């Protein structure tokens, strides 16, 4: 071997080169996990993701960054028992901040314990508070079920308890009175 300028053999520099290439290939194959372990930049989990239980994961962990808009968003709403309680379908959804998501042309379908459709709620514009899970709309909203339709100027709908408050110009049309009265009148 020919000695290098320092008087050492060129084998040592070759060994260091091979070792560096090996180290870089390991670094590339481990990806971001290695960078985070070495103090790389980590993403902070949002308040919605840290407080969500697996049963509430669908409505509290909406995968939408602040300020971004999604078109054709469909979100299932599962209860703590894992049963499908409802389905949210929005023409557009926009993350307003860490705790609020705005929806345009939202349709909510709720389901009974037997997984049959129960209520259909139509809202033009609405905002979901991810902490309280209350959906509110300042515009005319329609709630439909097989036996009635009800509309009001504004609404607040609690997705946990599946209760709502219609305010202003409320109108209800009963379409099948026999279902409302039960079997007493038959």
Order of alpha helices (4+ residues) and beta strands (2+ residues): alpha-alpha-alpha-alpha-beta-beta-beta-beta-beta-beta-beta-beta-beta-beta-alpha
